[in-house]
């Protein structure tokens, strides 16, 4: 199901001067998995210029987040989790720094019209564990594990 979601969400996606093509591998036989041990890592076009976002509304999608954060510059990757957390990667360090300065505590609007004020902060900092509405510890569980997705990437560390 996650592979189908990736194909639906990214096939035909404009990435810089290119258009992505996402499809099942030719050897995919539908026998319950990826061939030869499966996917072993994140997509190849990624960046170290990463910010975390908290306070996203439930209907906020990675597309909504990418659109909002694009105000600061070229976003090369965006992801959201069901707990209102998100992660955005920029192509340039300057864009990431601008996002930290100008997009923190801004009004975010989802494609369904839900709004909230989001917090934007660096991935590695003392504010990493910033929490406005959480109580207690999440332990080792993550939304990816609990919904049964493949463990190919998790930008967030457990709380």
N, C-alpha and C positions, 0 to 999 in steps of 0.2 A: 504494500500500500504506500509506503514511503517513497519507493521508486516511482510509482505512478504519480504521486504528488510532485516529485522533483521534475518529472517529465512535463507535467501540466504547467508547473510554475516557471520553469526555466527554458523550455524549448521555444526557440524563436526570440529569446530575450536579447536586446541590444546591449552589447558590452563594448564600449569604446567605439572603434571603427568596425567591429565584428558583430555578427549575429550568432548566438549560441545554438548548437544543435544538441539536444538531449534526447536519448532514446535508450531502450533496453539493449544490452549487448547482443550480438548475433547468436552467441552461444547460450543465451538465457533460455532455459527450457521450461520455466515455470514449475520446477520441482522444488520450490520452497527456498530459493536463495540465489545468491550470486555465484558464478562459477569460480572454482579454484580458490576457495578461502575468502572470497568477497572483497569488498572495498576496504582499503587499509589506511585511508587518511582523508584529510580535507581536500577540497578542490585545489587544483594547482595554482590558480591565479588568486592569491591572497596577499594580505599586507600586514605589516606590524603596526600600522598607524590606526589603532583600535580604541574605541570608546565604548563604555557600557551605558545603557539607558535604563532607568527605572521609572515606574509610574505609568506605563502604557495601559490604555483601556483594554478590556477583554477582546474587543473586536479589532484591535490594532494588528495589522498584518506586516510581514516583512516589506511588502511593497509600500504600505503607508509610511513605515519608518524610513525606508530609503528615500521616498519623496520628501519627507520632512527634513531629513538630514542633508539632502542634496543642496540645500541653501548654503552650506558651508563649503561645498566643493564636490569633487568626483568621488562618489561612493562606489567601491568595488565589491562590497559584500554587506548584506544586512540579514539579521536573523532575529526572531522573537521567540519567546517561550510563553507558555500559558500563564505564568505567574506575574506577568506585567514587566518582565525584564527583556531587554534587547541588547544587541551588539551590532556595531557598525564599524566597517573598515574603510579607510580612505586611501586613495592612491598616493597622496602627498601629506607629509608631516604638517605643513602649514594649514592644510584644510582641517586636519584633526584638531590642531590647536585653536583654530577659529571656531570650530564646533564646540569645544570646551568652554570658550569665552562667551560665545553669542547664543548658543542654543540651549544652554542650561536654564531650567525654569521657564521654558517657553510652552505655549499652548499647542498641544498636539491634537490633530483631528483624524479619526479613522475614516475609512471608506463608508462606514455605516453612520457617520455623523457623531459618534461618541467623542467627547473631548476630555482631556486631562492635562495637567501640567507635568512635564517630564523633567527628570534630573539626568544630566549628562556628566560623566566623570571618567577619568582615565582608567584603563584596565588594571594597572598596578599602582595602587596608592593607598594611603591610610583610609581613604573614603571607600575602598573597595567593598567593605561589608556594610555600606550605607543601607539603612532600612527604615522606611517610613511606617510600614504597616505590618511587618512581620513580628511574630513573637515566638520564642523558642528556637530550637535548632532543627534544621531540615535533615541532618545526618547525611547519609550517602545517597539518598534518593534524589533523582532528578526527573523533571517532566519527561525527558527522552526515555529514561529507563521505565517509568511507570506506564507509558503508553506502548511499550514494546517495540520501539524503533531500533534500528541497528545502531550500535555504538560507534559511529564513524566520526562524530565530532561533537564536542560540548564546549562552547566558549566560556561556560560559567563553572566556577568551582563550587562544590557543595557548601552550604552554609551550616 
